[in-house]
Amino acid sequence: MHFPRLDVDQIKIRPIEKGGSDRKFYRIHCGADPAAAGLILVKYNLEREENRHYVQIAQFFRKHGIRVPEIYFHDPAEGLIWIEDLGERDLYSYRHESWLVRRAFYESALDEIVKLHSLPESVCVEMKEHLPAEFNAALYRWEQKYFFQNCLGRCFKVSESKRKELAALPALREVAKHLASLPRVLVHRDFQSQNIIIQNGQAHLIDFQGMRPGLPHYDLASLLYDPYVDLTEAERAELIAYYRGRQLENGITVDGDFDLKLRLCAMQRLMQALGAYGFLGLVKGHKHFLEHIPNALRSLRAAAANIDNLQPLASFLAGV
């Protein structure tokens, strides 16, 4: 109905089985050539508020030169979105390539996220009504508790009393309070390798419906401490230097607390990811998420060990 020029007899539809989203994705090819460009059909849950904002956020990104799929048609009554098919090669799919190859793709991804982080507040105001709640102390605390309940509780069967003891550490509350006190920009919120599509050597962002005001360090930590991909400390250092250089080009001075903020955000992000893996793997039945827990837990141990007054948590995680 909406694409009358397509040859109905040539259409092939197959589901895309990926991620833990409650949305359903279908790849639609419109010709005999399997390599020909097609469409992605997204069917989303009308009850989840953030799903309704995907289209407005995509249009906002494109307006400001951030590469995302083009929206062809949106049917809000049915919860259907027809979008551009950017292909199947995400950043994650290049994880076994040489660093020389991967670095260019990572830098392209950072180019896109810097565009988002550099938008002035006056521009961001127009999106407020389409965004979930900003990162505040309550959201940071929720991420921490999500980890204790769904990772330590469900996956490692840690007792409720021990989980409550760890969750009550004053240092965790201080981290949440400190991060919430810092100036915010718009952040992707799930900026990791499977949400970055590489097309013609350039990065395109997807799965951005969770965008909200937060700290740029959170997006950077999501990419650099991505449990799906192993990055060496040297590779992380190169990407941090590249990101800081791009920020300086945009007139944004990176202060001396950058490394501390990145460490704190890495801890928060890893707690959120580990909580999600436990929930999606054991409650929702997506068992493949459980495979990434050891990698994420290693990174969380290292992050906690380098944060003041979090030694009790780091020591406990060392024995998990």
QUIVENBEL-V563157 format. One record per backbone hydrogen bond with DSSP energy under -1.0 kcal/mol. NH is the residue of the N-H (numbers start at 1). CO is the residue of the C=O. If there is no record, write none. Layout:
BEGIN
NH;CO
NH;CO
END
This chain:
BEGIN
6;3
10;7
11;8
12;29
14;27
16;25
18;16
24;43
26;41
27;14
28;39
29;12
36;33
39;28
40;83
41;26
42;81
43;24
44;79
48;45
52;49
53;50
54;51
57;53
58;54
59;55
60;56
61;57
62;58
63;59
64;60
65;62
66;61
72;82
73;82
75;80
79;75
80;75
81;42
82;73
83;40
84;70
85;38
90;88
91;196
92;193
94;91
95;92
97;94
102;98
103;99
105;101
106;102
107;103
108;104
109;105
110;106
111;107
112;108
113;109
114;110
115;111
116;112
117;113
118;114
119;116
123;120
124;120
125;121
127;124
128;125
130;127
131;128
135;213
140;136
141;137
142;138
143;139
144;140
145;141
146;142
147;143
148;144
149;145
150;146
151;147
152;147
153;148
154;149
155;151
156;151
158;152
163;159
164;160
165;161
166;162
167;163
168;164
169;166
172;169
173;169
174;170
175;171
176;172
177;173
178;174
179;175
180;176
182;179
185;214
187;212
192;190
195;192
197;204
198;89
199;202
202;199
204;197
205;67
206;195
211;208
212;187
214;185
218;215
220;216
221;217
222;218
223;219
224;220
225;221
229;226
236;232
237;233
238;234
239;235
240;236
241;237
242;238
243;239
244;240
245;241
246;242
247;243
248;244
249;245
250;246
251;248
252;247
258;255
261;257
262;258
263;259
264;260
265;261
266;262
267;263
268;264
269;265
270;266
271;267
272;268
273;269
274;270
275;271
276;272
277;273
278;274
279;275
280;276
281;277
282;278
283;279
284;279
286;280
287;285
289;286
290;287
291;288
292;289
293;290
296;292
297;293
298;294
299;295
300;296
301;297
302;298
303;299
304;300
305;301
306;303
307;304
310;307
314;310
315;311
316;312
317;313
318;314
319;316
320;317
END
